[in-house]
Amino acid sequence: MNTATLGAQEAVALVADRLADPAHVAAVASRDDNRDPVYDSVMWGPMTLANGLPGTALLYAELARNDEAWRQVAHRYIAAAGRAMNSAPSRGLFSGPAALLAAAQSCAGPAGHYGSLRRKLAAWVARDQRERLHVFRERAANGGTGVDWAAYDLINGVSGVTRLLLDSAADPAETGPGVESALADSLRHLVRLTEPVRVDGHEVPGWWVPAALQLGARDRHTYPRGDFNLGLAHGIAGPLTVLGSAHAAGQRVPGLHGAAHRIADWLLGWTLHDEAGPYWPARVSWDDELAVDRPRELFTRTAWCYGAPGVAAALFHAGTAFDRPAWRTAAVDALHAALRRDESKWAIEGATVCHGHAGLLRVVARLAHATGDPGLRAGRVRLTAKVLDCADEDAPFGFRHLMRFPAAALSPVPHRAVNTAGLLEGAAGVALSLLPVDEGPLPWDRTLGLV
């Protein structure tokens, strides 16, 4: 097979065939040569959506919608993930029981498979979420100012689990008083998070992350007075899209409407411009937020995780839910600018979803379908070709994940290519991004905050 001539359907089939045996996938992905070059750890996370069994199950859940033969493979992944339940801690939507619940919900299909498993997982996730919310409330009651990412982000925090609970609350097989209570508490928490806080005599957005709560020493050095994150993966765009989903689902928690407007207004206030047009920075420092004359240029990506695509997706989704045409217009304008921008400035690598071409493709494809915009449709075709250019028949899973490594500046090879399964950093996510959007949103889109 000449992978240079693969079409989208053939590429999906290649990945589906290569990932069909969970045991083989685990053996390859957990090899020592598939280590994260930055953190020096194996990138196989069995109980994660990002690069593990639940994330790979999502591919077969979607394929089984049109071909029941794939449902057996989906079941293999659900069963393998169940056996690996204790291999990863609970860290929001993308790790632990919540990740398995997301996969089981998607794999349930029209017949409602895994009803008992889903009900047990939903109850566990709801209890875990309420315990997390209690910790955040206790910290605030004891005078703690500021939050960490876990208090709100889509990947590891409150927002992603809230999105999951929205679906649990609407499903008779999963809902119950505990789920409904956790959902309501989560939405109230996100509303409170958007309320301004007073720090050192200044009023700042409530999602301020102080230096003490930054993830590592590098961030503490870069943001000595804390920062404000705009991204869809780890920033305030995540809560915005989840609040939009909650409103669309009929949840009427007091203050929800105002909370969404506070986030959207702040994001729009941070619209920067370059020669291509509008974009959003990845993160802004304390000094940037308080500056009389804000910086004209800050680091960004043109990716799902950070930059215009993710923020645009959140603004468009919330703008649809709350009927705010100006938000939708800003989103489409930013995507047009992203597609005009010199690709060397995109700061994305390879085919995968998080900060590769597949994530950008999925955002553009979703908004192209929603708007019918010819420029976005053309962008979808162009980005599909870029993803397909990364197909590699010699790769165990059909696509590799490209990662920069500490010595890259001194190396003629700027990336390390690793073989990874899963949604964010794996071949399954690439294949998912190549699936058609003509029928509207697919269940897996919710894990990216797109619906």
C-alpha positions in Angstrom: 0.0 0.0 0.0 1.3 3.5 -0.9 0.2 5.5 2.1 0.8 8.7 0.1 -2.3 7.9 -1.9 -4.5 7.0 1.1 -7.9 8.6 1.3 -9.6 9.3 4.6 -11.7 6.1 4.6 -8.6 4.0 3.8 -6.6 5.7 6.6 -9.4 5.0 9.1 -9.5 1.4 8.0 -5.7 1.1 8.4 -5.8 2.5 11.9 -8.8 0.4 12.9 -7.1 -2.8 11.7 -3.8 -1.9 13.5 -5.5 -1.1 16.8 -8.0 -4.0 16.9 -6.1 -6.1 19.5 -5.8 -4.3 22.8 -3.1 -6.7 24.1 -0.9 -6.1 21.1 -1.5 -2.3 21.3 -0.5 -2.3 25.0 2.6 -4.3 24.2 3.7 -1.9 21.5 2.7 1.4 23.2 4.3 0.5 26.5 7.7 -0.3 25.0 10.6 1.7 26.3 11.3 3.4 23.0 7.9 5.1 23.3 8.9 7.3 26.2 7.9 10.9 26.6 11.2 12.7 25.9 10.3 15.6 28.3 9.1 13.7 31.3 11.0 10.4 30.6 8.0 8.2 31.2 6.3 5.7 29.0 3.4 7.3 27.1 1.0 4.3 27.5 -1.7 5.2 30.0 -4.0 2.2 30.1 -6.9 4.0 31.8 -6.8 7.3 29.9 -8.6 8.8 27.1 -5.4 10.6 26.0 -3.3 7.6 25.2 -5.0 4.4 26.5 -7.7 1.9 26.3 -10.8 4.1 26.9 -9.6 6.6 24.3 -9.1 3.9 21.7 -12.5 2.4 22.5 -14.0 5.6 21.2 -12.8 4.9 17.7 -14.6 1.5 17.6 -17.7 3.0 19.2 -18.0 5.4 16.3 -17.2 2.7 13.7 -19.8 0.4 15.1 -22.5 3.0 14.4 -22.3 2.0 10.8 -20.8 -1.5 11.0 -21.8 -3.8 13.8 -18.7 -5.9 13.3 -16.7 -3.3 15.1 -18.8 -3.5 18.3 -17.0 -6.7 19.3 -13.6 -4.8 19.2 -15.2 -1.9 21.2 -16.2 -4.5 23.8 -12.6 -5.9 23.9 -11.4 -2.4 24.9 -14.2 -1.8 27.4 -13.3 -5.2 29.0 -9.6 -4.5 29.0 -10.1 -1.1 30.5 -12.3 -2.6 33.2 -9.5 -5.0 34.1 -7.1 -2.0 34.3 -9.4 0.1 36.4 -6.9 0.4 39.3 -3.9 1.3 37.1 -4.6 5.1 37.0 -5.9 7.6 39.6 -9.0 9.6 39.0 -7.9 12.9 37.4 -11.0 14.3 35.7 -12.6 13.2 32.5 -9.4 11.9 30.9 -8.1 9.5 33.6 -9.6 6.7 35.7 -13.3 5.7 36.1 -14.5 8.9 34.3 -12.5 7.9 31.2 -14.1 4.4 31.2 -17.6 5.9 31.7 -17.0 8.2 28.7 -16.0 5.2 26.6 -18.9 3.0 27.9 -21.4 5.8 27.1 -20.1 6.0 23.6 -20.0 2.2 23.2 -23.5 1.8 24.5 -25.1 2.2 21.1 -28.8 2.1 20.3 -29.2 -1.0 22.4 -28.0 0.7 25.5 -25.2 -1.8 26.3 -23.2 -1.7 29.6 -26.2 -0.3 31.5 -25.1 -1.8 34.8 -21.5 -0.7 34.4 -22.5 2.8 33.3 -24.8 3.2 36.3 -22.1 2.1 38.8 -19.5 4.3 37.1 -21.8 7.3 37.0 -22.5 7.0 40.7 -18.8 6.7 41.5 -17.9 9.7 39.3 -20.6 11.7 40.9 -19.3 10.9 44.4 -15.7 11.7 43.4 -16.8 15.0 41.8 -18.7 16.1 45.0 -15.6 15.2 47.1 -13.4 17.4 44.8 -15.9 20.3 45.0 -15.9 20.0 48.8 -12.1 20.4 48.8 -12.3 23.5 46.6 -15.0 25.0 48.8 -12.9 24.3 52.0 -9.9 25.9 50.5 -11.9 29.0 49.6 -13.5 29.1 53.0 -10.1 29.0 54.7 -9.0 32.1 52.8 -7.3 30.4 49.8 -7.3 32.7 46.8 -6.9 31.5 43.3 -7.4 28.0 41.8 -5.5 25.3 40.1 -6.4 23.8 36.7 -8.2 20.9 38.4 -10.8 23.4 39.6 -12.1 24.0 36.1 -10.2 22.5 33.2 -11.6 20.2 30.6 -8.9 17.5 30.7 -8.2 16.9 34.3 -10.7 19.2 36.1 -14.3 20.0 36.9 -15.4 21.0 33.5 -14.7 17.7 31.7 -16.5 15.7 34.4 -19.4 18.1 34.4 -19.8 17.5 30.6 -19.9 13.8 31.3 -22.5 14.2 34.1 -24.7 16.1 31.7 -25.1 12.9 29.6 -25.4 10.7 32.7 -28.2 12.9 34.0 -30.1 12.6 30.7 -29.8 8.8 30.6 -32.3 6.6 32.5 -29.6 3.9 32.9 -27.2 6.3 34.7 -29.1 9.1 36.4 -30.1 9.3 40.0 -30.1 11.7 42.9 -26.4 11.5 43.3 -25.7 12.3 39.7 -28.2 15.1 39.6 -26.8 16.6 42.8 -23.2 16.4 41.5 -24.2 18.0 38.2 -26.0 20.9 39.9 -23.1 21.4 42.4 -20.6 21.3 39.5 -22.5 24.0 37.5 -22.8 26.2 40.6 -19.0 25.8 41.2 -18.3 26.9 37.6 -20.6 29.9 38.0 -18.8 31.0 41.2 -15.4 30.5 39.5 -16.3 33.2 37.0 -16.9 35.8 39.6 -14.1 38.3 40.1 -11.8 38.0 43.1 -9.8 40.7 44.8 -6.0 40.1 45.0 -3.5 42.6 46.3 -6.0 45.4 45.8 -6.8 44.4 42.2 -10.0 42.8 40.9 -9.2 39.9 38.6 -11.1 36.9 37.0 -11.8 34.1 39.4 -9.9 31.6 37.4 -6.6 33.2 38.3 -3.9 30.5 39.0 -1.4 31.8 41.5 2.3 30.8 41.3 1.9 28.4 44.3 -0.7 26.4 42.3 1.2 26.2 39.0 2.0 22.7 37.8 5.8 22.9 37.9 8.9 25.0 38.5 9.0 26.2 35.0 5.5 27.7 35.2 6.2 29.2 38.6 9.3 30.9 37.1 7.4 32.1 34.0 4.4 33.3 35.9 5.8 34.5 39.3 2.5 36.2 40.1 0.3 33.6 38.4 -1.5 33.5 35.1 -4.9 33.2 33.3 -5.2 30.4 30.8 -7.3 30.8 27.7 -7.0 27.3 26.1 -9.8 24.8 25.5 -7.8 21.9 27.1 -6.6 23.6 30.3 -8.1 27.1 30.2 -11.3 29.0 30.7 -12.6 28.1 27.2 -13.4 24.7 28.7 -15.9 25.9 31.2 -17.5 28.2 28.6 -18.2 25.3 26.2 -19.6 23.2 29.1 -21.8 26.0 30.3 -23.1 26.2 26.7 -23.9 22.5 26.7 -25.6 22.7 30.1 -27.8 25.6 28.9 -28.7 23.7 25.7 -29.6 20.6 27.9 -32.1 22.7 29.8 -30.0 23.2 33.0 -31.1 26.4 34.6 -28.6 26.9 37.5 -28.8 30.5 38.8 -26.1 32.7 37.3 -25.2 30.3 34.5 -26.1 32.8 31.8 -24.1 35.6 33.4 -21.1 33.3 34.0 -20.9 32.4 30.3 -21.1 36.1 29.3 -18.3 36.9 31.7 -16.0 34.3 30.2 -16.9 35.2 26.6 -16.5 38.9 27.2 -13.1 38.3 28.8 -11.9 36.1 25.9 -13.1 38.6 23.3 -11.3 41.3 25.2 -8.1 39.3 24.8 -8.4 39.1 21.0 -4.9 39.9 19.5 -4.1 40.5 15.9 -1.3 39.7 13.5 -0.9 40.0 9.8 -3.4 37.1 9.2 -6.1 38.5 11.6 -7.4 37.8 15.1 -6.1 35.1 17.5 -6.0 34.3 21.2 -2.9 33.8 23.2 -2.4 30.6 25.1 -1.9 32.1 28.5 -1.6 35.7 29.9 0.4 36.7 33.0 -0.8 38.7 35.9 1.1 41.7 34.6 -0.4 41.3 31.1 -3.9 41.2 32.6 -3.4 44.3 34.6 -1.4 46.3 32.1 -2.8 49.6 30.9 -1.3 48.9 27.5 -1.7 45.2 26.9 0.9 43.4 24.8 0.3 43.2 21.1 1.8 39.8 20.7 1.9 36.7 22.9 2.7 33.0 22.3 -0.1 30.9 20.9 -0.7 27.8 18.9 -3.1 27.1 16.1 -4.3 24.0 17.8 -7.3 22.4 19.6 -5.6 22.7 23.0 -4.4 26.3 22.7 -5.0 29.2 20.4 -7.7 30.3 18.0 -9.2 26.9 17.1 -10.1 25.8 20.6 -11.3 29.2 21.7 -13.3 29.6 18.5 -14.9 26.2 19.1 -15.9 27.3 22.6 -17.2 30.7 21.5 -19.2 29.2 18.6 -20.8 26.5 20.7 -21.7 28.9 23.5 -22.8 31.5 21.0 -25.2 28.9 19.5 -26.5 27.8 22.9 -27.0 31.4 24.3 -28.0 32.9 20.9 -25.1 35.3 20.7 -24.4 35.8 17.0 -21.4 38.1 17.8 -19.6 35.2 19.5 -20.2 32.9 16.5 -19.0 35.6 14.1 -15.8 36.1 16.2 -15.2 32.4 16.1 -15.5 32.1 12.4 -13.4 35.1 11.7 -10.6 33.7 13.9 -10.7 30.4 12.1 -10.5 32.1 8.8 -7.4 34.0 10.1 -5.9 30.8 11.4 -6.2 29.2 7.9 -4.6 32.3 6.3 -1.7 32.3 8.8 1.7 31.1 7.7 1.7 27.4 8.6 5.2 27.9 10.1 3.6 29.9 12.8 1.0 27.4 13.7 3.3 25.8 16.3 1.7 22.3 15.8 3.4 19.1 14.8 2.3 15.9 13.2 -1.1 14.3 12.9 -2.4 13.9 16.4 -5.3 15.7 18.1 -3.9 17.7 21.0 -1.4 20.0 19.3 -1.3 18.4 15.9 -3.3 18.7 12.7 -6.1 16.3 13.6 -7.4 18.6 16.4 -7.3 21.6 14.1 -9.1 19.6 11.4 -11.9 18.5 13.8 -12.6 22.1 14.9 -12.6 23.4 11.3 -14.8 20.4 10.2 -17.3 20.9 12.9 -17.7 24.6 12.3 -17.7 24.1 8.5 -20.6 21.7 8.9 -22.5 24.0 11.3 -22.1 27.1 9.1 -21.8 25.8 5.6 -19.0 28.4 5.2 -17.1 27.7 1.9 -13.8 28.9 3.3 -14.0 26.5 6.3 -15.1 23.7 3.9 -12.0 24.4 1.8 -9.9 24.4 5.0 -11.3 21.0 6.0 -10.2 19.6 2.7 -6.7 21.1 3.0 -6.3 19.9 6.6 -7.5 16.4 5.8 -4.7 16.2 3.2 -2.2 17.4 5.8 -3.3 14.7 8.2 -3.2 12.0 5.5 0.3 13.1 4.5 1.4 11.8 8.0 0.1 8.3 7.4 2.8 5.7 7.6 2.3 2.1 6.8 5.5 1.2 8.6 4.1 2.7 11.8 2.6 0.0 14.0 -0.7 2.0 14.4 -0.6 3.8 11.0 0.3 7.3 12.4 3.0 8.3 14.9 2.9 11.1 17.5 5.6 13.7 17.1 7.2 15.2 20.2 9.9 17.8 20.7 12.6 16.7 23.1 15.0 18.6 25.3 18.0 18.3 23.0 16.0 19.1 19.8 17.8 22.4 19.3 21.1 20.6 18.9 19.7 17.8 16.8 19.1 17.6 13.0 15.9 15.8 13.9 13.5 18.2 15.7 11.0 15.6 16.9 10.9 12.1 18.4 8.2 10.0 16.8 6.5 7.7 19.2 3.8 5.0 18.7 0.8 5.9 20.8 -2.8 4.8 21.0 -5.7 6.8 22.4 -7.5 10.0 21.6 -5.3 13.0 22.3 -1.9 11.7 21.4 -2.6 8.5 19.5 -3.6 7.1 16.2 -7.2 6.5 17.3 -7.8 10.2 17.7 -6.3 10.8 14.2 -8.8 8.3 12.7 -11.6 9.8 14.6 -10.8 13.2 13.2 -11.1 11.8 9.7 -14.6 10.5 10.2 -17.4 12.4 8.3 -19.2 15.2 10.0 -22.2 15.2 7.5 -24.5 13.7 10.1 -23.6 16.4 12.7 -21.8 15.9 16.0 -20.6 12.5 17.0 -20.5 11.3 20.7 -16.7 11.5 20.8 -16.8 15.3 20.0 -18.0 16.0 23.5 -14.7 14.8 25.0 -13.0 17.7 23.1 -15.6 20.2 24.3 -17.0 20.6 20.8 -20.6 19.8 21.7 
